Amino acid sequence: MSCDAMNSSPAISNPTYSLFGLTVETSQPLFRVPPITPRKTADLKIEFAGQYDPAHDLHDWENVTFPLRRHGGRIQVAQCKDRIRLIYDTKFGTVVAVSDLGATSIKIARCDGATDADLASVCLGTIMGFALRRRGLACLHASVVRIGDRSYAFLGRSGTGKSTLAAAFVRYAGAQLVADDIAALEMINGTWTARTGYPASRLNGDAVRAIGNASPQDTDFVYASQLDKRYVWLPAQCTADRPMPVSAVFDLGDTTSDQDLPLNEAQSLRSLSRQSYASYALIDRADVRAEFQALAQLSRDVPFIPCAGRRGLGYLPDHVRRIQEIGSRVS
């Protein structure tokens, strides 16, 4: 992208953050996200720029994926030599991001309707998912909690209650949140391990009241999505401080009851493929092939258990106990 296509805004303080195992430096603070000290060398640098002007973008972009829908928005991906461009239509406007192939440097254009909180949400979700996938990690649409010597991932499409269930584990079972909404998985010493994300759960207003013991007005409205989610920030003792091996994956699919027996490999792989996160980052056949191999291996290595999704907030304490019982038997 030419220098004129995105007019740079002056850097504020260039804070750094620890997000999903990456040290991320940004040209302005991410709304409410706690920075790390002392500063570390960045794995990823994110620069917030001025308005995107397509008339000044002289690159010959070629679309590499079909438009994908996520959280009510549409993502279009294009490539030009050593750069990738994301165009993300959201309820607060269109976000344009340009990255190198390895996702070590990403430039994001602001849009008129976006607040600092909106941009932080885009970074924590769409942009981090893209950066992790470009580094070869398997990413699932899932939340992960640690309880004792086990950790469980809750897999499912938007609205199935992943974040709510993870927050309920923190509230009712004394669990620690490993990651919310994105499970970034890698093989370490022969074990699938989930990286730690950021110390917050994304909950709707009713869940904030029921689980967080707070009024929605007391929390930060961050992302203007169709689900009207709010980020509830957790104290340090409620979040995991290191990556955790995944003991089991609970698939919050269409079943109306919790199952005792894991899915077979083919069923597990089908569920994984449906809930692959940030698949827009896969720009060629080699990327797709590598993802399939990783998901196939994951389906063989980790138990996948069908689990009832959203059942109503009053059922959560019993739901947490039931999942703990199942998890202790299969993992």
Number of C-alpha atoms within 10 A of each C-alpha: 19 10 9 15 19 24 16 17 15 12 14 10 11 16 19 27 24 20 18 24 16 18 18 24 25 22 20 19 19 21 15 14 17 15 17 13 10 6 13 14 10 17 16 19 19 23 21 21 21 19 18 20 13 12 8 13 15 11 14 10 16 13 15 17 17 12 15 15 13 17 15 13 18 16 22 18 23 19 21 16 11 9 17 24 24 23 19 21 17 22 14 17 14 19 21 22 22 23 23 18 20 18 23 16 18 22 22 26 24 24 17 12 11 18 15 15 18 21 23 20 19 19 18 19 16 19 23 23 26 22 25 23 23 21 13 18 20 26 25 25 23 29 29 32 28 26 16 10 8 17 23 25 28 28 33 26 20 16 15 19 25 29 26 26 26 28 32 22 25 22 18 14 15 15 22 25 30 30 29 26 26 29 29 29 25 20 15 11 7 8 16 20 19 31 25 27 28 21 23 22 24 25 26 20 19 13 24 24 14 16 19 22 10 15 13 20 10 9 16 16 19 22 24 18 16 13 15 13 20 23 20 22 19 17 9 11 11 20 22 22 15 13 20 22 20 23 22 23 26 26 28 25 17 13 12 13 11 18 16 16 13 19 18 13 18 12 12 23 20 13 21 24 15 13 19 21 26 25 21 22 26 20 18 10 9 10 15 14 11 15 21 16 11 17 21 18 15 22 22 14 16 19 21 29 26 23 24 20 26 18 13 9 17 9 10 20 15 11 20 18 14 15 20 16 12 18 20 11 10 15 15
